[in-house]
Amino acid sequence: MGGMFNGKLGRPAHGMGYGFLVGVVEDSVASGLRVSTGSFGWDGAFGTQAWIDPAEKMVSIIMIQTQVQPVQRDFENAVMQAIIE
């Protein structure tokens, strides 16, 4: 899909690509997301979010009904901080 959705629909303007039905993190630093490069998933309209992070062998799902964006970023931070290597 190239840059057709870059920066639109609440998605990050940089570091993201889009495949068949999911967003793909091409650069985790540029995207500002707390998932690894190569992760894929989607954000729902009212706060739901699902990401698959192959590098961490992890699936994260949040089911919440709010449009407050910091909640999703806080969830990403909490999940990534909970990883113990």
SULPE-V142539 format. One record per helix or strand of 2 or more residues. SS is the DSSP state (H for helix, E for strand). FROM is the first residue (numbers start at 1). LEN is the number of residues. If there is no record, write none. Layout:
# SULPE-V142539
ss:SS from:FROM len:LEN
ss:SS from:FROM len:LEN
This chain:
# SULPE-V142539
ss:E from:16 len:3
ss:E from:23 len:3
ss:H from:28 len:4
ss:E from:40 len:4
ss:E from:49 len:5
ss:E from:58 len:5
ss:H from:69 len:13
